[in-house]
């Protein structure tokens, strides 16, 4: 009976389920908070600046375009949205209106997708139109640049709205076409599969300023409109001869400009019909993109458009980095740059980095409270770049050190300098270095990335370096190929920082390029292209010209950044006379000066200047030894492994820079001694553990450890500079090598030593650094 009863209940449940399903399908389903009919939804990518596969997500629902809030947004949400847009998947997403603020409704909030849903409406959310967000929280997506096979853009609306994404300057003078950067030309916007012009009726310098900023230039200059008017007439004349073009140039141009447009550089008389797209453009001059200005589209037939006008033409002034000229001019520009009270640090490319400002002869950072594109653009233009592409917050370019000089900077966008903007003076409680502001600026297109490529790597970020010399591709000699050269190669490729400089690339031999075309490359590390570094001319000189020894790189989007905590050195410095019988292990590791070999061992002593070192990683990637554990060297005397032979140099210098004593420190243990709040330790040396320094942690070498000293036995009394240099041979890549040195003033009277004014090498202004180098010595033991 019990068995029969069980079957009855199961049948009853099935029957009830069938009745419920039948009843549900027979009635119209009311719209639930997380459901919507598929045909109503359409999607598009919008915003600035962006590529075709990224942008602010906009949803067309209930006959109205709106955005999605970034609250609780995840990569799974981005996957669903990218598939809506015809891409196979998402590679990332963006918060806080990275692509600009949208307008209208915010349709979705607290979206929570599993990732496999066919529609964003199938994901959990608060309900259509139910949001507590502002457009400052508009979400964006970055989709994988791979289309779904057979996908049709039926759900993407071709709008006539204000969506001007791509803009270019098209030069019309033949010489200018070959020369980069392009500083003058007709402004064109991408339209369908081609380019269209803008009518210049009502065009003013504010509009030109916005275009120049987008193109990477800090300022605009006046255009000779008469020249282009004659060109417009010439374009209407079929069969225009080059000679006429030359005559037009010579008649319309002042003498000063005839040289530029003479017979050598004939005009390209444009015979194509002009295709106007925009008119009535009106910018305030502070916008970072043309799409932020007000303008109107031409509708329908545009053959009679812009009757009284002509295509908008802009001429821009390049910044110092991008001005071609004599060496003398370059030196002048470098001097001007040196006088600036603002700089960028820690960026992989030109025109990006953490913003640092000079106040009271000391460099400091800017807090990111209220940091926006207007303030970032003032920084970019002041430094000779265009408007800002991104205003970065949260120490996205690594943490700075020293004081935080400015907070709540609120520029209007018209200021010549960040110091002219309203700001608040900082107090220690307001901000920390985890809130350091940074920028990415628009820079002119120089085409450097077309002259270099990688071959044979497992990923796009690694491979054998091949460069183009003339019309020929070839390899680079690896003699002297170091992290500095690799840094420049990765920058030129647009792949961030160099993780490793590779000198043997036989395992990447996947290319048919076998000839070596470049040797003797020696870079300072800041160059934008390998061609800007010192190198041999046409006569190559390389020990091994085979492809096996061609130079290679492994690049990375992030890098570590080590710096020494200067105050601790000052606080812990003291002299110890250590008996020789306690220094056998130190002698074995070359931690004593050369005269120690002549000493009467084990009798006598050595005079040691001891101090503690606290080395912080303020970068965006962990600092790891170059060599893996398999190649670490065991030192029996101290009973530990060395992961880097030379990790730090310690030197005593005279005020004119002559070295009088030196020491060095092998990294027998790189580990996380302490970390900032909320950062977990990852590296520990015990039991042959992994070595390294995590981002936000520091490694402490106490003053009482062997070799944590400089042997000053042979140093005479006097005034000196104590210098400590981390990672001196650039063995491990860092985002910034200029902050690896620390200097202190010190006075030694033969018995005692006074150490003071310790600072990171690039922390002071040029004037203060010069005063430091000319330090006359102390007259007493009172340090002012």
JOHU-V386157 format. One record per backbone hydrogen bond with DSSP energy under -0.5 kcal/mol. NH is the residue of the N-H (numbers start at 0). CO is the residue of the C=O. E is the energy in kcal/mol with one decimal. If there is no record, write none. Layout:
# JOHU-V386157
[[NH;CO;E] [NH;CO;E]]
This chain:
# JOHU-V386157
[[4;0;-2.6] [5;1;-2.0] [6;2;-1.8] [7;3;-1.8] [8;4;-2.0] [9;5;-2.2] [10;6;-2.6] [11;7;-2.4] [12;8;-2.4] [13;9;-2.3] [14;10;-2.6] [15;11;-2.5] [16;12;-2.3] [17;13;-2.4] [18;14;-2.5] [19;15;-2.4] [20;16;-2.5] [21;17;-2.7] [22;18;-2.6] [23;19;-2.6] [24;20;-2.3] [25;21;-1.5] [26;22;-0.7] [29;27;-0.5] [34;31;-1.1] [39;36;-1.4] [40;36;-0.5] [40;37;-1.6] [41;59;-1.0] [42;154;-2.0] [43;57;-1.7] [45;55;-2.1] [47;98;-1.2] [53;50;-1.4] [54;140;-1.9] [55;45;-3.0] [56;138;-1.8] [57;43;-2.4] [58;65;-2.7] [59;41;-3.3] [60;58;-0.8] [60;63;-2.4] [63;60;-0.9] [65;58;-2.0] [66;104;-2.1] [67;56;-0.6] [68;107;-2.8] [69;136;-2.1] [72;69;-2.0] [77;73;-1.6] [78;74;-2.3] [79;75;-1.8] [80;76;-2.3] [81;77;-2.8] [82;78;-1.9] [83;79;-1.7] [84;80;-1.5] [85;82;-1.3] [86;81;-2.8] [87;145;-2.5] [90;141;-3.0] [91;141;-1.6] [93;139;-2.4] [96;137;-1.8] [97;94;-0.8] [99;96;-2.0] [104;64;-0.7] [106;66;-1.5] [106;104;-0.7] [107;66;-1.2] [111;123;-2.7] [121;118;-1.6] [122;119;-1.1] [123;111;-1.6] [125;108;-1.9] [128;106;-2.9] [129;106;-0.5] [129;126;-1.9] [130;128;-0.9] [136;133;-2.0] [137;134;-1.3] [138;67;-3.0] [139;93;-2.5] [140;54;-2.3] [141;91;-2.7] [142;52;-3.1] [142;140;-0.5] [143;88;-2.8] [145;143;-3.0] [147;85;-2.7] [150;147;-2.3] [153;151;-1.9] [154;151;-0.6] [155;152;-1.2] [156;154;-0.6] [158;156;-1.1] [162;160;-2.7] [164;162;-0.7] [167;187;-2.6] [169;167;-0.6] [169;185;-2.6] [170;168;-0.7] [173;265;-1.3] [176;172;-1.5] [177;173;-0.8] [177;174;-0.8] [178;174;-0.9] [182;180;-0.7] [184;313;-2.1] [185;169;-2.4] [186;311;-2.6] [187;167;-2.5] [188;195;-2.5] [189;165;-2.3] [190;193;-2.7] [193;190;-2.5] [195;188;-2.7] [196;274;-2.2] [197;186;-0.8] [198;277;-2.6] [199;309;-2.2] [202;199;-2.4] [207;203;-1.7] [208;204;-2.5] [209;205;-1.7] [210;206;-2.1] [211;207;-2.9] [212;208;-2.3] [213;209;-2.1] [214;210;-2.0] [215;211;-0.5] [215;212;-1.0] [216;211;-3.0] [217;316;-0.5] [218;316;-1.0] [220;314;-2.8] [224;222;-1.5] [226;223;-0.6] [227;223;-1.0] [228;224;-2.3] [229;225;-2.3] [230;226;-1.6] [231;227;-2.3] [232;228;-2.0] [233;229;-2.4] [234;230;-2.1] [235;231;-1.0] [235;232;-0.6] [236;232;-0.7] [236;233;-0.9] [237;235;-0.8] [239;236;-0.9] [244;240;-1.6] [245;241;-2.0] [246;242;-2.5] [247;243;-3.1] [248;244;-1.9] [249;245;-2.6] [250;246;-2.6] [251;247;-2.4] [252;248;-2.3] [256;253;-1.3] [257;253;-0.9] [257;254;-0.9] [258;254;-0.7] [259;256;-0.6] [260;256;-1.1] [261;258;-0.6] [264;261;-1.1] [265;262;-0.5] [267;171;-1.9] [268;266;-1.0] [269;267;-0.7] [270;268;-0.5] [275;273;-0.5] [276;196;-2.9] [277;196;-1.2] [278;295;-2.4] [281;293;-2.9] [291;288;-1.9] [292;289;-1.8] [293;281;-1.9] [295;278;-2.6] [297;276;-2.3] [304;301;-1.5] [306;303;-0.6] [311;197;-2.8] [313;184;-2.4] [314;220;-0.6] [315;182;-3.1] [316;218;-2.9] [317;315;-0.6] [321;318;-1.5] [322;319;-1.1] [323;321;-0.6] [329;325;-2.0] [330;326;-2.4] [331;327;-2.1] [332;328;-2.5] [333;329;-2.5] [334;330;-2.2] [335;331;-2.3] [336;332;-2.8] [337;333;-2.3] [338;334;-1.0] [338;335;-0.7] [339;336;-1.4] [342;355;-2.4] [344;353;-1.9] [351;348;-1.1] [352;438;-2.1] [353;344;-3.8] [354;436;-2.1] [355;342;-2.6] [356;363;-2.5] [357;340;-2.1] [358;356;-0.5] [358;361;-2.3] [361;358;-1.6] [362;762;-2.9] [363;356;-2.5] [364;402;-1.9] [365;354;-0.8] [366;405;-3.0] [367;434;-1.9] [370;367;-2.1] [375;371;-2.4] [376;372;-2.3] [377;373;-1.5] [378;374;-1.8] [379;375;-2.5] [380;376;-2.7] [381;377;-2.1] [382;378;-1.6] [383;380;-1.4] [384;379;-2.8] [385;441;-2.6] [386;212;-1.1] [388;439;-3.4] [389;439;-1.9] [391;389;-0.7] [391;437;-2.1] [394;435;-1.7] [397;394;-1.8] [398;617;-2.3] [404;364;-1.7] [404;402;-0.6] [405;364;-1.2] [406;423;-1.6] [409;421;-2.6] [419;416;-1.5] [420;417;-1.5] [421;409;-0.7] [423;406;-3.5] [425;404;-0.8] [429;426;-1.3] [430;426;-1.0] [434;431;-2.2] [435;432;-1.4] [436;365;-2.9] [437;391;-2.4] [438;352;-2.3] [439;389;-2.1] [440;350;-3.3] [441;386;-2.9] [443;215;-0.6] [445;443;-0.5] [449;446;-1.4] [450;447;-1.9] [451;448;-0.7] [452;465;-2.2] [454;463;-1.7] [456;461;-0.5] [461;458;-1.3] [462;552;-1.9] [463;454;-2.8] [464;550;-2.4] [465;452;-2.7] [466;473;-2.6] [467;450;-2.1] [468;466;-0.6] [468;471;-3.1] [469;467;-0.6] [470;468;-0.5] [471;468;-1.8] [473;466;-2.2] [474;514;-2.4] [475;464;-0.7] [476;517;-3.0] [477;548;-1.1] [480;477;-2.1] [481;479;-0.8] [485;481;-2.4] [486;482;-2.5] [487;483;-1.6] [488;484;-2.2] [489;485;-2.6] [490;486;-2.2] [491;487;-2.7] [492;488;-2.0] [493;489;-0.8] [493;490;-0.9] [494;489;-2.7] [496;555;-3.2] [498;496;-0.5] [498;553;-3.5] [499;553;-1.7] [501;499;-0.6] [501;551;-2.5] [504;547;-2.6] [505;547;-0.6] [507;504;-1.9] [508;505;-1.2] [509;507;-2.5] [513;511;-0.6] [516;474;-2.5] [517;474;-1.2] [521;533;-2.5] [531;528;-1.6] [532;529;-1.3] [533;521;-1.8] [535;518;-2.6] [539;537;-1.0] [544;542;-0.5] [548;545;-1.3] [549;546;-1.6] [550;475;-2.9] [551;501;-2.7] [552;462;-2.3] [553;499;-1.8] [554;460;-3.5] [555;496;-2.9] [559;732;-0.6] [562;615;-2.0] [564;613;-2.4] [565;563;-1.2] [567;564;-0.8] [568;564;-0.9] [568;565;-0.7] [569;565;-1.5] [570;566;-2.2] [571;567;-1.7] [572;568;-1.0] [573;609;-2.1] [575;607;-2.5] [577;575;-0.8] [577;605;-2.5] [579;603;-2.3] [580;601;-0.9] [581;578;-1.6] [582;579;-2.3] [586;582;-2.3] [587;583;-2.0] [588;584;-1.4] [589;586;-1.7] [590;585;-2.6] [595;592;-2.0] [596;593;-1.5] [597;594;-1.2] [598;595;-1.3] [600;598;-1.6] [602;599;-2.0] [605;577;-2.3] [607;575;-3.1] [607;605;-0.6] [608;709;-2.9] [609;573;-2.9] [609;607;-0.8] [610;707;-1.1] [612;700;-2.6] [614;612;-0.5] [614;698;-2.7] [615;562;-2.8] [615;613;-0.6] [616;696;-2.1] [617;560;-2.9] [617;615;-0.7] [619;558;-2.8] [620;558;-0.7] [622;692;-2.5] [623;621;-0.7] [626;642;-0.6] [630;627;-1.8] [631;628;-1.4] [632;641;-1.8] [634;639;-2.9] [635;633;-0.7] [638;634;-1.5] [639;634;-1.4] [641;632;-2.6] [642;640;-0.6] [642;666;-2.2] [643;666;-0.5] [646;644;-0.5] [646;664;-2.9] [647;664;-1.7] [648;724;-2.6] [649;662;-2.9] [650;722;-2.8] [651;660;-2.9] [652;650;-0.5] [652;720;-3.0] [653;657;-2.6] [654;718;-0.5] [656;653;-2.7] [659;651;-3.0] [660;651;-1.3] [662;649;-3.3] [664;647;-2.7] [666;643;-2.1] [667;665;-1.9] [670;668;-0.7] [671;682;-2.0] [672;670;-1.1] [672;697;-1.8] [673;697;-1.6] [675;695;-2.6] [678;675;-2.0] [679;677;-0.5] [683;689;-1.0] [687;684;-0.8] [688;684;-1.0] [691;669;-2.1] [692;622;-2.0] [695;616;-2.5] [696;693;-2.1] [697;673;-2.6] [698;614;-2.3] [700;612;-3.3] [700;698;-0.6] [701;699;-0.7] [704;701;-1.7] [707;704;-1.8] [708;706;-1.8] [709;608;-1.6] [710;661;-0.5] [711;606;-2.2] [711;709;-0.8] [712;606;-0.5] [714;711;-1.6] [717;747;-2.4] [719;745;-3.3] [720;652;-3.0] [721;743;-2.2] [722;650;-2.9] [722;720;-0.5] [723;741;-2.5] [724;648;-2.4] [725;739;-2.4] [726;646;-2.9] [729;726;-1.9] [732;498;-0.6] [734;559;-2.8] [739;736;-1.5] [741;723;-2.7] [742;758;-2.7] [743;721;-2.1] [744;755;-2.6] [745;719;-2.6] [746;753;-1.9] [747;717;-2.8] [748;751;-2.0] [753;746;-2.3] [754;752;-0.5] [755;744;-2.7] [758;742;-2.3] [760;740;-3.7] [762;759;-2.2] [764;360;-2.0] [768;764;-2.5] [769;765;-2.3] [770;766;-2.2] [771;767;-2.1] [772;768;-2.4] [773;769;-1.8] [774;771;-1.6] [782;780;-0.7] [783;781;-0.7]]
